[in-house]
Every structure is written in C-alpha cells, then in structure tokens.
C-alpha cells in the first residue's frame, strides 16, 4: 500500500488502531500519577474523599488511554464495518445499512439487523466506511440524522450528505484520483442522485 495516504485507494480494506500518541501520553500520565494513587490507597483514612476522587480523576485517564491503544481496533472491508475492543466485537453489514446518526466525534451506523457501530468521522483513515455510506445513499433510502426517508425534505438531506462524503473522500485521496480517472468518474456518479430511482 502506498506510504502517502492521499495515493491510497479509498476502497481498499482498512485495519486501523488508535495512533501511538495514545500509548505515549497514557504511559506518561500513568507513570507520573500512579505513585500518588498508591499512597492514597495505602492510607485511605488519612485522605479525604475529595482528594481520593481527584487523584482517581487524574490517574485513570492514563490507563484508559493505554488500554484504548492496545485493545481498540477498527476493520473495514467490502462487506463489513467492525469494531473490536479486546475479545469483544461489533459489526454491521455494509450492504444492509439502514440508519446514519451522528455524535460530535462519530458516525453511528446501524444495519437492518439492529447492529450498530461508531466510526470516528474526524479520522481520514476511515474513508472505506464513508464510501460505504455514499454507496448506500446511491442505492436505497436510509434514516439520516435529520429524519426518515418519508420526510419531504429527505432528498435535500441525502444530497447534503452525499456532498460531505464525496468531498471528504476526494480531499483525503487526491493523488489517487489524479491517477485513476475511472475511479474519479465513479465518485462523481455516486455524488449524484440515482437516475433510475432506488434499487432494493
């Protein structure tokens, strides 16, 4: 796979983990704060509850960052969008997406079986999942953050999201599209409403 992410095919499978800075800063926080935490644990009676709570609030984030880096994985391929946390796994069928919701940091994607995953929409390396959403909007109506397909404004909402998805994919893969005109033509097709109506 090319080292330059802008030269990578956005349709290629992606196996992702949080950046190393999570582990780096988690270790720094844990190393600095853990000795103080042990002192609080060793003599709990001599420390007010507020002091204990404040120490926990400072120490725990370090360990959360470490475990997040070590255990959290995202896998996106032609058929599934999956999130792994240690031995636990959540996945959705990428061909059966029925709903898109949004939080400040994530797309929440639901399939027709009710399975749900969260994908960080601020990360450039989840474009395979964004491409799945763009393809979905070209093939069938789904619930969007603004409302359901039976709302009269749904076509406008859908076009808004098509523009967002296509722009994000293109901006993150400009070198790839500069050398693959057929892929660019396909992206331009997906950003337009389906000419023949919905295919179920």
Backbone bond lengths (Angstrom), bond angles and torsions (degrees), N, CA, C in turn:
res aa  C-N    CA-C-N  psi(-1)  N-CA   C-N-CA  omega(-1)  CA-C   N-CA-C  phi
1 X - - - 1.469 - - 1.531 109.16 -
2 X 1.323 119.93 139.98 1.452 120.95 -178.22 1.516 111.73 -61.22
3 X 1.385 115.06 146.21 1.460 119.28 178.92 1.522 110.68 -70.04
4 X 1.349 116.52 -35.23 1.453 121.75 178.54 1.527 108.64 -76.07
5 X 1.342 116.64 114.17 1.465 119.24 -176.23 1.522 111.73 -62.44
6 X 1.329 117.65 -28.14 1.467 118.96 -179.81 1.522 111.59 -70.54
7 X 1.335 117.51 -14.97 1.459 121.51 178.70 1.523 112.11 -95.59
8 X 1.312 117.73 -1.55 1.459 121.31 -178.33 1.529 110.73 -83.43
9 X 1.321 115.17 148.80 1.459 121.80 175.71 1.535 108.61 -73.22
10 X 1.333 118.63 119.28 1.477 119.80 -179.40 1.520 113.28 -64.17
11 X 1.342 116.57 -16.73 1.467 120.22 -179.96 1.524 112.61 -86.37
12 X 1.324 118.11 -4.78 1.465 120.03 -178.91 1.529 109.95 -73.11
13 X 1.340 117.80 148.55 1.476 120.74 178.14 1.525 110.84 -58.67
14 X 1.312 115.69 146.32 1.463 120.51 -177.93 1.523 110.07 -127.01
15 X 1.336 115.61 130.01 1.456 123.40 176.92 1.531 106.05 -118.68
16 X 1.303 116.47 107.75 1.457 120.49 -166.98 1.526 112.01 -119.00
17 X 1.327 114.87 149.48 1.459 121.81 171.58 1.523 107.94 -138.43
18 X 1.331 118.32 158.27 1.467 119.77 179.19 1.524 111.25 -58.98
19 X 1.334 118.21 152.64 1.464 120.66 -179.02 1.529 111.99 -63.65
20 X 1.331 115.66 157.86 1.461 121.73 -176.24 1.526 113.23 -62.39
21 X 1.340 116.50 -23.21 1.460 118.16 -178.68 1.523 111.70 -60.69
22 X 1.352 118.06 -26.10 1.467 120.22 176.50 1.523 110.36 -62.64
23 X 1.334 116.46 -42.92 1.461 120.36 179.03 1.529 110.67 -69.86
24 X 1.314 116.36 -42.44 1.465 120.70 -179.29 1.524 111.56 -58.99
25 X 1.321 116.32 -53.67 1.464 119.57 -177.18 1.520 111.56 -71.60
26 X 1.326 117.08 -32.28 1.454 119.34 175.79 1.511 111.98 -62.19
27 X 1.324 116.69 -43.26 1.470 120.64 178.26 1.521 111.23 -65.13
28 X 1.325 116.64 -41.79 1.469 119.80 179.46 1.524 110.51 -60.73
29 X 1.322 116.30 -47.63 1.467 120.15 -179.44 1.523 110.62 -63.65
30 X 1.349 116.53 -43.92 1.465 120.42 -177.59 1.523 111.60 -64.73
31 X 1.329 117.10 -43.79 1.470 120.75 -178.45 1.526 110.84 -64.08
32 X 1.316 116.72 -40.20 1.467 119.91 -177.60 1.525 112.16 -73.31
33 X 1.318 117.28 -39.85 1.472 120.19 -170.06 1.524 114.47 -95.40
34 X 1.328 118.61 -22.60 1.461 120.07 -175.16 1.532 113.38 -60.91
35 X 1.365 120.28 -42.35 1.473 118.80 178.08 1.525 113.23 -57.07
36 X 1.320 116.34 -38.01 1.472 119.41 178.29 1.529 110.59 -68.67
37 X 1.326 115.98 -36.05 1.462 120.15 178.62 1.525 111.06 -65.53
38 X 1.337 116.59 -41.52 1.464 119.62 178.38 1.523 111.32 -63.79
39 X 1.316 116.94 -35.39 1.467 119.71 178.15 1.527 111.03 -65.43
40 X 1.316 115.78 -38.04 1.472 119.79 177.15 1.524 110.31 -66.90
41 X 1.361 116.19 -41.19 1.465 120.17 -179.71 1.518 111.60 -66.78
42 X 1.352 115.72 -38.50 1.470 120.18 -177.13 1.525 112.38 -66.28
43 X 1.331 116.76 -32.87 1.468 120.37 -179.20 1.529 109.60 -130.90
44 X 1.324 116.25 68.37 1.473 118.72 -175.02 1.524 113.33 -65.36
45 X 1.328 117.16 -30.69 1.467 119.81 -176.34 1.521 111.07 -68.00
46 X 1.333 115.78 -31.91 1.468 118.90 -176.21 1.523 113.02 -82.83
47 X 1.345 117.20 -0.85 1.463 120.38 -179.21 1.529 109.75 -119.77
48 X 1.325 117.26 128.44 1.473 120.19 177.30 1.530 111.27 -60.20
49 X 1.316 115.91 155.93 1.456 121.70 178.78 1.530 111.36 -56.02
50 X 1.326 115.77 -40.19 1.466 119.48 -178.65 1.527 111.03 -62.48
51 X 1.324 116.71 -39.55 1.470 120.25 178.44 1.521 110.99 -63.88
52 X 1.332 116.13 -42.79 1.463 121.09 178.91 1.536 110.97 -62.51
53 X 1.326 115.85 -44.59 1.469 120.17 179.84 1.526 111.46 -63.95
54 X 1.326 116.58 -40.87 1.459 120.04 179.26 1.526 111.11 -64.97
55 X 1.355 116.30 -39.79 1.452 119.49 178.76 1.527 111.87 -65.91
56 X 1.328 115.69 -39.84 1.470 119.34 176.25 1.524 110.96 -62.73
57 X 1.328 115.72 -40.61 1.464 120.13 -178.48 1.523 111.73 -64.40
58 X 1.331 116.88 -25.91 1.457 120.74 179.15 1.529 111.54 -87.75
59 X 1.341 116.61 -36.10 1.467 120.79 -173.58 1.526 113.07 -82.85
60 X 1.324 117.49 -44.43 1.462 120.78 -173.86 1.528 114.32 -58.95
61 X 1.345 119.21 -39.42 1.470 117.41 179.48 1.522 113.82 -55.85
62 X 1.330 117.01 -34.16 1.462 119.57 178.26 1.516 111.60 -60.85
63 X 1.331 116.43 -45.25 1.461 120.07 -179.71 1.526 111.62 -70.78
64 X 1.325 116.28 -35.06 1.462 119.37 176.55 1.528 110.35 -62.41
65 X 1.332 116.99 -42.03 1.464 120.85 178.69 1.529 111.53 -64.17
66 X 1.336 117.01 -38.83 1.467 120.91 178.61 1.527 110.51 -63.83
67 X 1.336 116.33 -50.63 1.462 119.56 -177.90 1.528 111.82 -67.24
68 X 1.330 116.03 -33.81 1.468 119.32 177.01 1.527 110.39 -60.85
69 X 1.324 115.97 -46.17 1.474 120.27 179.38 1.536 111.64 -64.79
70 X 1.322 117.39 -39.45 1.465 120.85 -174.37 1.529 113.24 -79.80
71 X 1.337 117.41 -31.02 1.462 119.83 -169.46 1.526 114.86 -110.12
72 X 1.326 118.06 -21.63 1.464 120.69 -172.73 1.530 110.56 -87.20
73 X 1.340 116.59 128.80 1.459 122.54 178.83 1.526 109.55 -137.96
74 X 1.313 115.97 146.70 1.467 121.79 172.54 1.521 108.02 -123.57
75 X 1.329 116.02 129.96 1.469 121.31 178.31 1.530 108.24 -124.49
76 X 1.320 115.97 126.31 1.463 121.49 -179.20 1.524 107.97 -131.07
77 X 1.336 116.52 123.07 1.461 119.98 177.31 1.524 109.45 -133.79
78 X 1.328 116.40 -161.65 1.461 119.97 -175.74 1.525 113.10 -67.98
79 X 1.336 117.44 -21.29 1.460 120.61 -172.41 1.522 115.16 -117.86
80 X 1.314 117.75 -25.10 1.458 120.00 -173.27 1.525 112.26 -136.85
81 X 1.326 113.74 156.03 1.462 122.67 167.39 1.519 104.80 -122.25
82 X 1.320 117.04 114.55 1.460 121.19 -171.90 1.521 110.88 -128.14
83 X 1.336 114.87 144.50 1.455 122.28 175.03 1.521 108.04 -122.24
84 X 1.329 116.99 129.19 1.459 122.94 179.30 1.522 108.94 -113.59
85 X 1.332 116.16 131.71 1.458 121.75 170.46 1.521 106.14 -125.58
86 X 1.331 115.52 97.49 1.459 119.25 -173.45 1.519 110.44 63.25
87 X 1.333 116.32 -126.16 1.473 120.49 -179.83 1.522 112.50 -85.11
88 X 1.320 116.82 -6.37 1.463 120.71 -178.05 1.526 110.00 -90.51
89 X 1.335 115.46 143.36 1.459 120.36 -176.00 1.520 110.61 -140.28
90 X 1.319 114.54 137.62 1.465 120.97 171.69 1.515 107.74 -126.50
91 X 1.327 116.08 137.29 1.453 118.17 178.86 1.518 109.83 -146.76
92 X 1.332 115.17 156.34 1.455 121.88 172.88 1.523 108.06 -123.98
93 X 1.324 114.53 152.33 1.466 121.58 174.94 1.535 107.40 -79.27
94 X 1.322 116.21 114.09 1.462 120.65 -175.65 1.522 112.70 -65.49
95 X 1.337 117.74 -17.21 1.464 121.14 179.57 1.533 112.21 -94.12
96 X 1.325 116.41 -0.69 1.467 120.35 -176.74 1.528 111.66 -131.04
97 X 1.331 116.16 34.12 1.464 120.19 178.78 1.521 109.49 -68.39
98 X 1.332 116.68 132.94 1.464 121.30 -178.51 1.527 113.31 -120.47
99 X 1.344 116.91 -15.74 1.466 117.65 -174.81 1.520 110.50 -151.76
100 X 1.330 114.92 139.86 1.458 122.24 171.65 1.513 108.69 -122.87
101 X 1.321 116.29 125.19 1.462 122.35 172.14 1.521 107.16 -122.07
102 X 1.324 116.76 170.43 1.457 119.51 -176.79 1.525 109.53 -141.90
103 X 1.335 115.53 141.39 1.461 123.66 172.04 1.531 106.40 -118.04
104 X 1.329 118.49 175.41 1.470 118.47 179.30 1.530 114.08 -55.13
105 X 1.339 118.51 -28.00 1.459 120.45 -176.08 1.523 114.61 -120.19
106 X 1.321 118.21 -11.65 1.467 119.36 -169.43 1.524 112.94 -136.42
107 X 1.347 114.41 149.67 1.450 121.24 159.85 1.530 107.04 -86.46
108 X 1.309 116.78 132.23 1.463 121.67 175.18 1.518 106.82 -105.70
109 X 1.332 116.44 113.20 1.463 122.90 -172.32 1.522 109.15 -110.98
110 X 1.338 116.36 128.58 1.461 122.26 -178.20 1.522 109.24 -121.80
111 X 1.348 116.54 140.17 1.462 119.42 176.28 1.531 109.86 -104.68
112 X 1.343 116.42 179.93 1.457 120.16 -173.14 1.533 112.83 -69.46
113 X 1.321 117.71 -14.45 1.471 120.78 175.86 1.521 112.19 -86.86
114 X 1.328 116.42 -1.93 1.459 120.32 -179.12 1.514 114.10 88.01
115 X 1.332 117.51 0.53 1.458 120.59 176.90 1.526 109.09 -71.28
116 X 1.329 115.56 146.60 1.460 120.14 -172.58 1.520 110.13 -140.17
117 X 1.334 116.61 138.50 1.459 121.37 173.74 1.521 108.71 -133.95
118 X 1.324 114.22 158.03 1.463 121.37 175.54 1.523 108.85 -112.18
119 X 1.329 115.77 134.16 1.465 121.64 179.63 1.522 107.93 -126.84
120 X 1.315 116.01 128.30 1.468 121.21 -178.75 1.523 110.16 -67.60
121 X 1.328 116.40 110.16 1.466 118.35 -176.37 1.524 112.59 -79.70
122 X 1.321 117.50 -3.16 1.465 120.48 176.26 1.530 112.06 -88.56
123 X 1.326 116.67 -9.49 1.464 120.76 -178.11 1.528 110.09 -90.69
124 X 1.361 116.66 132.20 1.466 119.91 -178.70 1.520 111.65 -74.03
125 X 1.348 117.33 -18.19 1.459 119.87 -172.48 1.528 113.30 -91.35
126 X 1.310 118.36 15.65 1.472 120.83 175.00 1.531 110.61 -110.48
127 X 1.321 116.05 24.39 1.464 119.49 -175.34 1.523 112.94 -65.21
128 X 1.349 117.72 -22.17 1.471 119.09 175.34 1.523 109.52 -63.24
129 X 1.338 117.66 -38.98 1.459 120.96 177.59 1.522 110.82 -68.63
130 X 1.336 116.92 -40.16 1.466 120.94 177.78 1.522 110.43 -63.76
131 X 1.330 116.18 -37.73 1.467 119.81 176.94 1.529 110.95 -65.03
132 X 1.329 117.53 -37.09 1.465 120.20 174.83 1.534 110.36 -59.53
133 X 1.321 117.22 -42.28 1.464 120.65 179.36 1.530 111.07 -65.14
134 X 1.327 116.40 -40.04 1.459 120.26 179.16 1.528 110.83 -64.50
135 X 1.322 117.09 -43.15 1.463 121.31 177.46 1.525 110.44 -63.53
136 X 1.334 116.67 -40.88 1.464 120.66 179.32 1.520 111.20 -59.19
137 X 1.330 117.17 -44.82 1.466 120.29 -179.62 1.527 111.78 -67.18
138 X 1.314 116.72 -17.87 1.468 119.63 177.86 1.531 111.78 -88.09
139 X 1.336 116.67 -15.92 1.464 119.37 -174.11 1.522 113.99 -111.55
140 X 1.329 118.20 -24.17 1.468 118.93 -178.53 1.531 109.63 -164.71
141 X 1.323 116.89 154.89 1.465 120.38 177.31 1.523 111.20 -77.81
142 X 1.326 116.17 141.45 1.467 121.57 177.15 1.521 108.77 -134.89
143 X 1.324 115.99 164.16 1.462 120.31 173.52 1.524 109.25 -67.19
144 X 1.320 116.14 132.46 1.456 122.48 178.52 1.531 109.66 -112.42
145 X 1.327 118.31 167.67 1.472 118.90 179.63 1.523 113.43 -55.29
146 X 1.345 116.26 -29.56 1.465 119.30 -177.85 1.518 112.94 -81.11
147 X 1.343 117.88 -24.20 1.450 119.18 -178.05 1.519 112.39 160.10
148 X 1.331 115.59 -173.12 1.467 122.27 -174.23 1.531 110.98 -91.63
149 X 1.345 117.14 166.05 1.477 121.09 -177.34 1.526 114.69 -63.75
150 X 1.336 118.25 -18.62 1.462 118.71 -178.97 1.529 112.40 -80.89
151 X 1.333 118.14 -2.23 1.466 121.19 177.40 1.535 109.16 -77.82
152 X 1.328 118.50 137.79 1.474 119.92 -177.74 1.528 114.43 -61.32
153 X 1.334 117.60 -23.09 1.466 120.61 179.57 1.525 113.15 -89.70
154 X 1.339 116.58 3.51 1.463 118.26 -175.68 1.537 112.82 -58.71
155 X 1.335 121.26 -42.57 1.475 119.80 178.91 1.535 112.74 -57.02
156 X 1.324 117.18 -37.35 1.471 120.14 177.87 1.526 110.74 -66.76
157 X 1.346 115.87 -43.95 1.471 119.34 177.56 1.522 110.91 -60.93
158 X 1.329 115.82 -44.20 1.464 119.87 -177.93 1.529 110.59 -61.72
159 X 1.326 117.25 -41.46 1.456 119.78 178.97 1.524 111.10 -65.38
160 X 1.311 116.31 -37.72 1.468 120.83 176.43 1.529 110.29 -57.60
161 X 1.321 117.09 -45.90 1.464 120.92 -179.28 1.519 111.36 -71.40
162 X 1.317 118.02 -36.11 1.471 119.53 175.46 1.526 110.46 -58.54
163 X 1.340 115.04 -43.80 1.469 119.21 179.73 1.531 111.14 -62.60
164 X 1.328 116.27 -42.72 1.466 120.42 179.80 1.522 110.73 -62.32
165 X 1.331 116.10 -48.89 1.460 120.14 -176.92 1.528 111.32 -64.02
166 X 1.325 116.34 -47.77 1.468 119.84 -177.23 1.529 111.31 -64.53
167 X 1.329 116.83 -40.03 1.466 120.11 179.24 1.521 110.98 -64.26
168 X 1.334 116.65 -43.49 1.464 120.23 179.70 1.528 110.92 -62.54
169 X 1.325 116.48 -44.91 1.465 120.25 -179.59 1.528 110.45 -63.35
170 X 1.325 116.86 -46.73 1.465 119.72 -178.55 1.528 111.20 -64.26
171 X 1.315 117.39 -45.66 1.464 120.41 -177.76 1.529 112.19 -62.22
172 X 1.325 116.90 -32.63 1.468 120.33 -179.19 1.521 113.40 -84.43
173 X 1.353 116.90 -9.78 1.471 120.13 -175.66 1.525 111.13 -137.27
174 X 1.328 116.27 41.06 1.467 120.17 -175.06 1.525 112.24 -61.98
175 X 1.326 117.66 -39.61 1.475 120.15 -179.33 1.524 111.09 -66.13
176 X 1.314 116.29 -38.10 1.469 119.60 178.51 1.522 110.44 -63.45
177 X 1.321 117.26 -48.24 1.465 119.85 -177.48 1.522 111.91 -69.67
178 X 1.336 117.58 -25.97 1.471 120.14 177.49 1.521 111.46 -66.41
179 X 1.325 117.08 -26.29 1.471 120.84 -177.98 1.527 113.12 -109.55
180 X 1.333 116.96 2.12 1.471 120.57 -179.97 1.533 109.04 -132.51
181 X 1.324 117.70 78.50 1.478 120.70 -176.37 1.527 113.25 -61.29
182 X 1.330 118.11 -31.58 1.466 119.45 178.90 1.530 110.75 -65.35
183 X 1.320 116.60 -39.93 1.469 120.68 178.29 1.528 110.08 -66.33
184 X 1.325 117.49 -38.40 1.461 120.93 177.50 1.521 110.62 -64.65
185 X 1.312 116.43 -40.48 1.466 120.07 177.86 1.526 110.47 -63.00
186 X 1.339 116.84 -39.63 1.458 120.53 178.17 1.530 111.02 -65.28
187 X 1.335 116.83 -40.27 1.464 120.56 177.59 1.525 110.47 -62.48
188 X 1.321 116.83 -42.19 1.469 120.81 178.20 1.526 111.33 -64.44
189 X 1.320 117.16 -32.98 1.461 120.66 176.28 1.520 111.01 -67.06
190 X 1.331 116.48 -41.68 1.459 120.69 -177.41 1.526 112.90 -68.98
191 X 1.320 116.96 -25.85 1.455 118.96 -177.53 1.528 111.65 -77.62
192 X 1.334 116.46 -15.55 1.471 120.65 178.32 1.524 110.54 -92.14
193 X 1.325 118.16 151.16 1.473 120.13 174.93 1.514 110.56 -60.24
194 X 1.338 118.80 147.94 1.468 121.16 179.34 1.526 111.05 -61.82
195 X 1.324 115.94 130.74 1.461 120.29 -174.82 1.521 112.50 -72.48
196 X 1.330 117.05 -28.62 1.462 120.86 -174.92 1.526 113.01 -104.75
197 X 1.328 116.50 21.05 1.463 118.50 -178.13 1.518 110.85 80.74
198 X 1.324 116.16 -166.97 1.453 120.60 -173.85 1.516 111.86 -88.45
199 X 1.326 115.22 139.16 1.464 121.22 174.85 1.517 108.11 -106.63
200 X 1.317 116.85 118.31 1.471 120.44 -177.90 1.513 109.25 -100.25
